[in-house]
Amino acid sequence: MNQLPAAYTEYLAGRDDDFVATVLPVLKQSVADKKHGVHVVINSHTVQARTDPDVPFGEVREGAVD
């Protein structure tokens, strides 16, 4: 596996196992493609993550939905 960018590793630091299990595969996909960063959307019940062409590779942007 390619090494995760520092921003990705820092983003996962201190997160619970369920959060990491949801987000880590998308971070790995981003590293494999090396084209886009990751957008994570969090609401009170779910976490969703996807690669996003509007986010530069190596960055994570987070949004919340109420």
N, C-alpha and C positions, 0 to 999 in steps of 0.2 A: 504494500500500500504506500502511496505517496504520503509524505508527511503533511499534516494539516498546517496551514498558515497560523501564525501566532494569534491572530485575532479570533480564529475559530476555536483554538484551544482555550483561550481566555474566556470566550463566550460560554463554553461548557463548564468551566470551573465552578464548583459549588452547586451545580444543578442536580436534581434528583435523577434516579435511574430511568424513570419513565420519560422524563424530558429528553435526556440524552439518547434514549432508544428511538425517540421520534425524530430528533434533529440530526443526529450523527450520520445516518445514511445519506441525507441530502448534502451535508458538508462534504462527505466523501465523493459524492457525485460531482460537486463543484470542483473538487481537486482533480478528479479524473478528466473533466472537460477543460479546466483552466480558462473558462470563458466568462462565467458569471459568478456573482456573489450569491448570497442566500438571504431570503426574506422570511422571517418567522412571524407568524400571526398568533397571538395568544388571546383567548377569551376565558371566561370563568370556568369553562368546562373542557376545552380542548386546546391543543397546540398543533399548529400546522406549519410546515416548512416547505419551501420550494426554491429552486434556483430562479434567479430573476435577472433578466438582461439589463434592468435599470440599476442594479447594484454591481459595482466593480468587483472583479474577482478578488477574493481575500477579505472581503468585508461582509458583516452580518448587519442587517437592519431589522429592527423589531417593531411591530405594531400591535396595538391592543384593540380588541373589539369588545364593546360592552354588551 
